[in-house]
């Protein structure tokens, strides 16, 4: 058995324990502070992600106005399209993205459409298109000239 | 002494429960309310999409609309949030379809007047499947990719470190690295539109109605009738990802 050195109290080694405890505590506090600084406050609000990211994604500006916005003003076109083969085609499918126009910016006009290439984007005969879909071989149907010479785009059936 | 022990246990139990409750409450205080669109409650929705292959004409309108709406680079290769593939399947060799997707279908498809004998051909539009059990979410080490309370898989670009784990994890190849920010990017199901009551840009631009945004939590959504009356399928069901993009008339040759 090893004897106690003379003059040392029973708790003489306590300061070593205190030192370790202080080191550990300060390390823990540092960790908490660093974590507080690096992890966004709303992280984990709904899951393992930053809650505000949902709002960020939702708050981006739109480019396509949506069919409802077009129908609000353009009554004549709605009438022309009524019952036609193109009734279900949404305006911006051909006229392009027009959110700026719909939000009241009169300068943002729809671009002028090419009445030949635009129609052929959909209606050129090609393998892969569904059977019932109206397709033409341009060379046989109308070699050149605008499709609008015969077809009205808002109600394309002739006669 | 028995009474003391009981008191101690009761008090300790209260302390533990109350501390837990308090920390939960404090979490919500810190979180605040996300700036979502007014009148939009994420928990009221469960978004998905229906794609009717019998209606797709391969015009590429969806690809162009998506890039315009979401400012996806058009001059860099491989940047597509949605794209269209054309399948040419020899009926005597169903396992080896020819697939082309020039520029993702952005410029349409080169005309094939004569597909050849014994070839069946169709178009398959693809996008993020907004899986319920998304592999991409599971592998993200920093919580940058997540599935929201409305079933939309999103990316928090401010947290993404560009490690590309998710790009590899997605079985559908729906993700890419945005060359401008070097962070992961993919379809958000036009989250900024659907939270405002609009449909996605691709659905807005689709001339045939081949693509339809659906809300599976809305009992009035026509999706329920569609799912009941059509034989639908998801891509790679064996991956058990819980994909929410339902395809009508999907051929077995599609990968």
Boltz contact constraints between the chains, C-beta under 6 A:
constraints:
  - contact:
      token1: [A, 41]
      token2: [B, 30]
      max_distance: 6.0
  - contact:
      token1: [A, 42]
      token2: [B, 31]
      max_distance: 6.0
  - contact:
      token1: [A, 45]
      token2: [B, 31]
      max_distance: 6.0
  - contact:
      token1: [A, 47]
      token2: [B, 146]
      max_distance: 6.0
  - contact:
      token1: [A, 48]
      token2: [B, 143]
      max_distance: 6.0
  - contact:
      token1: [A, 49]
      token2: [B, 143]
      max_distance: 6.0
  - contact:
      token1: [A, 49]
      token2: [B, 146]
      max_distance: 6.0
  - contact:
      token1: [A, 50]
      token2: [B, 156]
      max_distance: 6.0
  - contact:
      token1: [A, 51]
      token2: [B, 31]
      max_distance: 6.0
  - contact:
      token1: [A, 51]
      token2: [B, 34]
      max_distance: 6.0
  - contact:
      token1: [A, 52]
      token2: [B, 34]
      max_distance: 6.0
  - contact:
      token1: [A, 53]
      token2: [B, 156]
      max_distance: 6.0
  - contact:
      token1: [A, 54]
      token2: [B, 34]
      max_distance: 6.0
  - contact:
      token1: [A, 54]
      token2: [B, 36]
      max_distance: 6.0
  - contact:
      token1: [A, 54]
      token2: [B, 148]
      max_distance: 6.0
  - contact:
      token1: [A, 55]
      token2: [B, 34]
      max_distance: 6.0
  - contact:
      token1: [A, 55]
      token2: [B, 35]
      max_distance: 6.0
  - contact:
      token1: [A, 55]
      token2: [B, 36]
      max_distance: 6.0
  - contact:
      token1: [A, 57]
      token2: [B, 154]
      max_distance: 6.0
  - contact:
      token1: [A, 57]
      token2: [B, 188]
      max_distance: 6.0
  - contact:
      token1: [A, 57]
      token2: [B, 191]
      max_distance: 6.0
  - contact:
      token1: [A, 58]
      token2: [B, 36]
      max_distance: 6.0
  - contact:
      token1: [A, 58]
      token2: [B, 37]
      max_distance: 6.0
  - contact:
      token1: [A, 58]
      token2: [B, 191]
      max_distance: 6.0
  - contact:
      token1: [A, 58]
      token2: [B, 192]
      max_distance: 6.0
  - contact:
      token1: [A, 58]
      token2: [B, 195]
      max_distance: 6.0
  - contact:
      token1: [A, 59]
      token2: [B, 35]
      max_distance: 6.0
  - contact:
      token1: [A, 60]
      token2: [B, 192]
      max_distance: 6.0
  - contact:
      token1: [A, 62]
      token2: [B, 193]
      max_distance: 6.0
  - contact:
      token1: [A, 63]
      token2: [B, 68]
      max_distance: 6.0
  - contact:
      token1: [A, 63]
      token2: [B, 69]
      max_distance: 6.0
  - contact:
      token1: [A, 64]
      token2: [B, 69]
      max_distance: 6.0
  - contact:
      token1: [A, 64]
      token2: [B, 201]
      max_distance: 6.0
  - contact:
      token1: [A, 64]
      token2: [B, 204]
      max_distance: 6.0
  - contact:
      token1: [A, 66]
      token2: [B, 198]
      max_distance: 6.0
  - contact:
      token1: [A, 88]
      token2: [B, 209]
      max_distance: 6.0
  - contact:
      token1: [A, 89]
      token2: [B, 207]
      max_distance: 6.0
  - contact:
      token1: [A, 90]
      token2: [B, 204]
      max_distance: 6.0
  - contact:
      token1: [A, 92]
      token2: [B, 204]
      max_distance: 6.0
  - contact:
      token1: [A, 93]
      token2: [B, 61]
      max_distance: 6.0
  - contact:
      token1: [A, 93]
      token2: [B, 205]
      max_distance: 6.0
  - contact:
      token1: [A, 93]
      token2: [B, 207]
      max_distance: 6.0
  - contact:
      token1: [A, 97]
      token2: [B, 68]
      max_distance: 6.0
  - contact:
      token1: [A, 121]
      token2: [B, 59]
      max_distance: 6.0
  - contact:
      token1: [A, 122]
      token2: [B, 57]
      max_distance: 6.0
  - contact:
      token1: [A, 122]
      token2: [B, 59]
      max_distance: 6.0
  - contact:
      token1: [A, 122]
      token2: [B, 207]
      max_distance: 6.0
  - contact:
      token1: [A, 124]
      token2: [B, 111]
      max_distance: 6.0
  - contact:
      token1: [A, 126]
      token2: [B, 111]
      max_distance: 6.0
  - contact:
      token1: [A, 126]
      token2: [B, 112]
      max_distance: 6.0
  - contact:
      token1: [A, 127]
      token2: [B, 112]
      max_distance: 6.0
  - contact:
      token1: [A, 127]
      token2: [B, 115]
      max_distance: 6.0
  - contact:
      token1: [A, 127]
      token2: [B, 121]
      max_distance: 6.0
  - contact:
      token1: [A, 128]
      token2: [B, 58]
      max_distance: 6.0
  - contact:
      token1: [A, 128]
      token2: [B, 86]
      max_distance: 6.0
  - contact:
      token1: [A, 128]
      token2: [B, 121]
      max_distance: 6.0
  - contact:
      token1: [A, 128]
      token2: [B, 122]
      max_distance: 6.0
  - contact:
      token1: [A, 128]
      token2: [B, 123]
      max_distance: 6.0
  - contact:
      token1: [A, 129]
      token2: [B, 57]
      max_distance: 6.0
  - contact:
      token1: [A, 130]
      token2: [B, 54]
      max_distance: 6.0
  - contact:
      token1: [A, 133]
      token2: [B, 57]
      max_distance: 6.0
